[in-house]
Amino acid sequence: MTYKVLISKKALKFLNSLPEKSQRIVRNKLKILQEDPYPSKRGDKEKLTLPDYELYRMHIARTFTVFYRIRGNEVKILDLMTIEMAHKKYGRL
C-alpha cells in the first residue's frame, strides 16, 4: 500500500529554512513514509500512545524529529524540528 504524505505549513516552513543538504536528507527520509509509516525493527520510528490519539515519531539523522499521524492511506506530518527542540517542547515522550 502506498501512503499519501501531507505536511503541515509549520513543518514545511521549518523544512524550507534548513540548508540544502539538510533539506535533501529530511525529504529523502520523509519519502520512506510513503511505503512504510509504521515502526519496524530499524528503530527510527516509534508509536506514541497519547490519551486522545496515536502519534508517531521518527528521528532523522540523529538531528531532526518528525511527529506524524496515520489516517487511512494518509500520513500527516504535524511537526518537524531538531531533536533538541523536540525535547524542550515535548519532553522525552
C-alpha positions as CSV (number, residue, x, y, z in Angstrom):
1,M,0.0,0.0,0.0
2,T,1.3,3.5,-0.8
3,Y,0.5,6.3,1.6
4,K,0.0,9.9,0.6
5,V,2.3,12.1,2.7
6,L,0.9,15.5,3.7
7,I,3.0,18.2,5.5
8,S,1.7,21.0,7.7
9,K,2.5,24.6,6.9
10,K,4.5,24.9,10.1
11,A,6.6,21.8,9.3
12,L,7.1,22.9,5.7
13,K,8.3,26.3,6.8
14,F,10.9,24.7,9.1
15,L,12.0,22.3,6.3
16,N,12.4,25.2,3.9
17,S,14.5,27.1,6.4
18,L,17.1,24.4,6.5
19,P,20.3,24.3,4.5
20,E,20.0,22.4,1.2
21,K,21.9,19.4,2.4
22,S,19.7,19.0,5.4
23,Q,16.5,19.6,3.3
24,R,17.6,16.8,1.0
25,I,18.3,14.4,3.9
26,V,14.9,15.1,5.5
27,R,12.9,14.9,2.2
28,N,14.5,11.6,1.4
29,K,13.6,10.2,4.8
30,L,10.0,11.5,4.6
31,K,9.6,9.6,1.3
32,I,10.1,6.4,3.2
33,L,6.8,7.1,5.0
34,Q,5.0,6.6,1.6
35,E,5.8,2.9,1.7
36,D,6.2,2.2,5.4
37,P,5.0,4.7,8.0
38,Y,4.7,2.2,10.9
39,P,7.5,1.4,13.4
40,S,9.8,-1.5,12.5
41,K,12.9,-3.2,13.7
42,R,15.1,-0.4,12.3
43,G,14.2,1.7,15.4
44,D,13.9,5.1,13.8
45,K,10.1,5.2,14.1
46,E,8.1,4.9,17.3
47,K,4.4,4.8,18.2
48,L,3.4,7.2,21.0
49,T,0.1,6.4,22.6
50,L,-1.4,9.6,24.0
51,P,-4.8,9.9,25.9
52,D,-6.7,11.2,22.8
53,Y,-5.0,9.6,19.8
54,E,-2.0,7.8,18.4
55,L,1.0,9.8,17.4
56,Y,4.2,8.6,15.6
57,R,7.7,10.0,15.9
58,M,10.6,9.4,13.6
59,H,14.2,10.5,14.1
60,I,16.2,11.7,11.1
61,A,20.0,11.5,11.0
62,R,20.3,12.0,14.8
63,T,19.4,15.6,14.2
64,F,15.7,16.0,13.5
65,T,12.5,14.7,14.8
66,V,9.2,14.4,12.9
67,F,5.8,13.9,14.6
68,Y,3.1,12.4,12.4
69,R,-0.3,10.7,12.3
70,I,-1.6,8.0,10.1
71,R,-5.2,8.0,8.9
72,G,-6.3,5.5,6.3
73,N,-3.9,5.9,3.4
74,E,-2.6,9.3,4.5
75,V,0.4,10.3,6.6
76,K,0.2,13.8,8.0
77,I,3.4,15.4,9.1
78,L,2.4,17.6,12.1
79,D,5.7,18.9,13.3
80,L,9.3,18.9,12.2
81,M,12.1,20.2,14.5
82,T,15.6,19.5,15.8
83,I,15.8,16.8,18.4
84,E,16.8,19.4,21.0
85,M,13.7,21.5,20.2
86,A,11.5,18.4,20.5
87,H,12.9,17.6,23.9
88,K,12.3,21.1,25.1
89,K,8.8,21.3,23.7
90,Y,7.5,17.8,24.4
91,G,9.9,16.4,27.0
92,R,11.1,12.9,26.5
93,L,7.9,11.2,25.3
